C-alpha cells in the first residue's frame, strides 16, 4: 500500500519542512470523506446548477456549465458502488482541477455533502488506515486517518480517465 503522504501531490509537499503545514480539503460524502490537496479544489457550487443527463458511466449524475465549459458531475459513492438511497444533507458540487488537459476546462465536479473543510496536515497528522472490504482499488488509492477522521485518498488519475470523451481525432 502506498503511503498516503505521497498520493495526489501531497507527498512532495509533506516531505519538506514539517513545521510548515500543507492545507488539504476534506470533501464530505454520505459516509466517508475525500482528502485532496487544497489546490485541487477550484470552487463550490449549489446543486441547482447541475443539469441531469443520461448516465454514460456509473456515477455520472449530470453536467454543470462552469466558466463556459460543460463539465461532468460525478457522485463518488455511486461510482464506487456504494449505493445509499438516503438523500444527501446540504448537497453541493465541488469543481476540481483536472490533473492534465484532457477534460474540457481542465476540470470536473464531484457531488459532496455540506461545505468542504480546509484543514492543515503535516507528516505527523496523516496516518495510514486499512482499506474497507467494499473499497475498489481502481477508485481508492489509499485510506488515511487525519486526526480522528478516516478519509479516502481517491485515484484521481483513474477517475479522470473515465470522464474523458474520445474525440474524432483521438478515436
Secondary structure, DSSP 4 states (H G I P E B T S, - for coil): ---GGGSTTHHHHHTS-TTSPEEEEEEE-SS-EEEEEGGGEEEEEEGGGPBP---SSTTEEEEEEETTEEEEEE-HHHHTT----SPPTTEEEEEEE-SSSSSGGGEEEEEEES--EEEEE-TTTEEEEPPPTT--TTTEEEEEEETTEEEEEE-HHHHHHHHPPPPTTT-
